[in-house]
Amino acid sequence: MAAVTREDRAEGHLAGLERNVLTTTVERMLAWARSSSVWPVQFGLACCAIEMIATTTSKFDIARFGMEAFRASPRQSDLMIVAGRVSQKMAPVLRHIYDQMLEPKWVLSMGDCASCGGVYNNYALVQGVDKIVPVDVYVAGCPPRPEALLYGLMKLQEKIRERARQGGSR
């Protein structure tokens, strides 16, 4: 039986330590935390809202991204998902809710109607929610499937991480 020296034990301990210790920067840790705990505000306006609700079911499981807590209060949210067509009467309400959200805040435009007016090219509907609030991510479709919304949320997470690394919140 070979004798184990003090140096051998120290090397084994260091190897185990390297496998179990994570080193990173504060910026990367904040970026990860911020992108992994996004809380959306409920703002479903049309058929896209049904697909947004379907994203919270166990089949699609939005909870794995840390976004399952849909909030009814804008002061507890940092993501507004505009799902569906926005009428001229609803536009000031949407802007008011957006203004009540605390910084940093993001907007995801879900569906063709929210993004560009969709098939409704008339005076009653806003031709794109970006005329009211700044939009960070657009999700296309009529209505977009829950998988498309999840993809848009993953793109938003990437955008949040990148901006946090650069030192900006928005």
N, C-alpha and C positions, 0 to 999 in steps of 0.2 A: 504494500500500500504506500503510495507516494505521499510525502509530507506536503501539506498546504502551507505556504508561507504567508506572511502578513501582506506582501505585495500582491499575491494572487487573490486574496480576499478583497483587497482594495480595488483591484481591477474589476472583479466581478460585481462589486457594489456600484462602481461608477457606470458599468454597462447597464445595470438594472435601473439606475437613476436616469440615464439618458433615454431609456424607453418610456419612463413614467413622468417625465417633466417636460412641460411645454414652455417654450420661450417665444415671446412675441413683443410687440410694441403696444403702448397704450392706444395709439390711433387705430391699429388693427383690431384691438379688443373692442373699442367703442363702435367701430364700423360693424363688426359682427353682431354686437348686442343691439344696435339700432336697427339693423336690417332683419334681425330674427325676432323682433317683437313689434311688428307693425300692427296697429289696431285700426281697422276700417270703420268709418261711419256709414250707417245705413242710408243710402240715397238711391233706391230703386224706383224708376219712373215708368217702366213699361215691361215688355216681354223679356228684356235682358235681365231684369231683376229675378225672374224665375230661374234662369241659368246661374245667376250669382248665388241664389239660395241653394241650388243644387250642389254648388261647390263646397258647401259646408257639410254635406252628408258624408256618411262613412265610405261611400264608393270613391269619392274624390279626395276627401280628407285634407282640407285646408289647414287643419291643426298642425300638420307636420312642418308647416312653414311659420308657425307662431302667430297666425292671423285669424284664429277662430273666434276671437272675441269681438264680434260686431257690436259697436257702441251706438246707443241712441243719442248720446250727447256729443256734440262736436268738441267739447273741451276735454274729452277723454280720448280723442282720436287723433291720428296723425296721417291717415290716408282717407281720401274721399274717392269712392268708386261711383262714378256717374254712370248708371246703367239704364240706358234708354233715351228716348227723345226728350228734349227740354223745351217746354213751351215758353213763350215770351212772358207769361204771367209767373212761371216758375223760376225764371232767370234771376230776379232779385233775391228770391229765397235761397237759391243755391249759393249766390255770392255772399249772402249774410251768414250762412252756415260755414262757408269757407273762411270768412273773416273771423269767426269765433274759434276756429281751430288754432291750437298753439303751434309755434315753430319748434322743430322743423315739421313741415307738412307737405304731402304729396297728393297728386290727383291722377287717377287712372280713368281714362275714357273708355267705356265698355260698349261696343256695338257701333254699327254704322250711323245710327241716328244720333248718338251722342257725339260721335267724331266729326260728322260732316252734314248732318241733317237726313242722311239716308235717302229713302225714296220720297220723303216729304219735303218738297221744295215749295213751301208756301210761306205766307206772312206770319202764321201763327207759331212757327217753330224756329228756334235758334239754329242756324246752320253751322253747328260746331260749338261745343262747349268751351273751346279755347278762346272764344270771344268774350267769355265771362270770367274764367279762371285759368291760370297757367296749367297746362297738362304735361305730365311727365312721361306717361306711357299710354299708347293707343292700342286697344285690342279690337281687331276687325272681326266682322261677322254679323249676320242678321238672323237670329241672335247668335253670338259666339258661344261655342260649347264651353262647359266648365274647364276642359283641358286647356282651351285657349286663354281663359282667365288665369289659370294657374301659371301658364307660360308667361303671361304679362306680369304677374306678381313676382315671378322669379327674375324677370328682366328689371323690375323695379328694385328688387333686393340688390342686384348687381350694381345698379345706378347709385343706390344709397351707400353701398360699401365704397365705391369709387370716389364719390364726393366726400365721404368722411375721411378717406385717405388723403385727399387733396386739401383737407382742412376747411371745407365749406359744408354748411348744413343743407343748403338748397341747391 
